[in-house]
Amino acid sequence: MKTFYDREEILKIRNQLKQQNKKVVFTNGCFDILHPGHIDYLNKAKECGDVLIVALNSDESVNRIKGEKRPILNLHERAFIIGNLKAVDYVTYFEDDTPQNIISELIPDYLVKGEDWNIDDIVGREIVEANGGEVKRIKFITNRSTTDIINIIVERYK
């Protein structure tokens, strides 16, 4: 089953879901090296509605945000992994450094980010709330990050 969609395809899917009165949950991120915190986060995001759309930062976007040595896994590898998680219904991507434009186009019912984000700093919050949607912050089960994992690997294999 296909799970990775370009912008045009995901917008068509969103319109179909709206006609079916499905509550769409949206989240985004790099999801470079998957860890238990990611899985828990995505499972909790899915519980917020009927359908979970995950938008991945493009490789170029990850590179600008995380530095020249990232991503470790390219966009298609990351999309394959994320798209094969039980909680995730659809995966798309965006080229910008923030998901502002794709959120403006999709207008999800729920916008989900981690609890490390201040509610006022969540990109797309105003768009979602202005259209009757809700922004939710999810509590993390671990303080583990992809950067931590990379640093552990580098330290162990010096």
N, C-alpha and C positions, 0 to 999 in steps of 0.2 A: 504494500500500500504506500502510495506517495505521501510524504509529509512535508517536503521542502518546496516552497512556492515563491515565485517572484512577486513583485509589488502588485502587478495587474491581476494575477491569479488570486492573491490573498484578499484583495479588495472585492472581487466577485464573490468569494467564499463568505466574506463578512456580510455582504448584502443578502446572500441566501440565508445565513444564520439569523439575521435580523428579521427576515420574513417568517422564519420558523419560531420566532420569539425565544431564541436561545440566548442566554446570558453569556457574553464573551468576556473572558479574562485575558488581559494582556500583560506580559512582562518582557523585559529585554535584558541583554547583557552580553558579555564576551563568551562566557562558559567555555573557557579555553581548556583547562584540564578538570574534568568532572570529579567532584568529591562528595562525600555524604551530605554536606551542607546544601549543595546544589539540589540533590535528589529530594531532600526534605522540603526545601523551599518550593520546588516545583510541585510536589505533591500537595502542599498547603495552598499554593496558588490555585491549583485545579479545583480544590474544594470550595472556592469562592463563587464558582459559576458552573455553567454547563460545558463550555469549550475553552481550552487554553491555547492561546497563540503566543509563541515565543519568537521575538525578533532578535536576531543575532547581529552584533556589530560586524561589519565587513572586515576582512583582513587589514585593509588600509586604516580603517577606523580604530581597530585594536592597536595597531602599530602606533598611531598618533597618541592614543590615550595611555597605553601601557609601556611604550618604549620600543626601540628598534628590534629587539630580540623576540618580540611577541607579535602574533600569536605563536604558540607551539604547534597547535593543530590548525590547519587551514579551514576556511569557512565550510567547505563541503564535508570535511571530516567532522567538524563540530555539529553541523546540521544533521548529519547521519546519526550521530550519537544521541543528540537531544530529541530528534524525531522518533527515535525508537524507545523512548521512555514511555511507560504506561500513562503517565499523567498528561503528556503533551499530545495535543491533537494536530496542530499545524506549526510549522517553522517557516519563518521568512527572514529577511535581513534588511539592513539599512546601511547606507554609505556614510551618513553624517556622523558627527561625534556624539550627538544626542538623538533620541527617538522622537523628537518634537514633530517632525513632518509626518512620520508614519502614524503616530497617535492621532494627529489632526485628520488624517484620511480614514483611519479605521474607526475612530471614536468608540473605543471599547466600553462595556458596561462597568467593568472593574479594571483599574490600573493597580498593579501590585508591584511593590518594591520591598527590599529588606528593611528591617528596623534601624539599620545604620543610616538611613536617609531621613533627614528632617522633612516633615510633611510639606513645608513651604519650598523645599528645594527639589521636589520631585517633578521632573520634566513632564509636561503634559497634564498636570493636575488640573489646571484651570479649564482646559478643553473638556476633560472628562466630566468634571463637576458641572460645568456650564450646560452640558447635555444630559444632565440627570444621572450621571454615573457616580461611582464612588472610588476613592483611592484607599487602598489598604496597605499597611505595613506588616510584614511577617517577621516574627521572632526567629532568630537563628538558633539552631541546636548546637552549633560549634563555632568557634572563632577561626576555624581553618579557612585559608584562602589559597587560591592557585599560586599566588606569589610565595606564600609560606612553603607550599609543596615544592616549588622550583628551588627555593633556597635550601631546603633539606636535601634534595637530590644533589645539588651542586656541592654542598658541604660534605656529604658522604662519599662523593666520588672524586674528590680533589686528588 
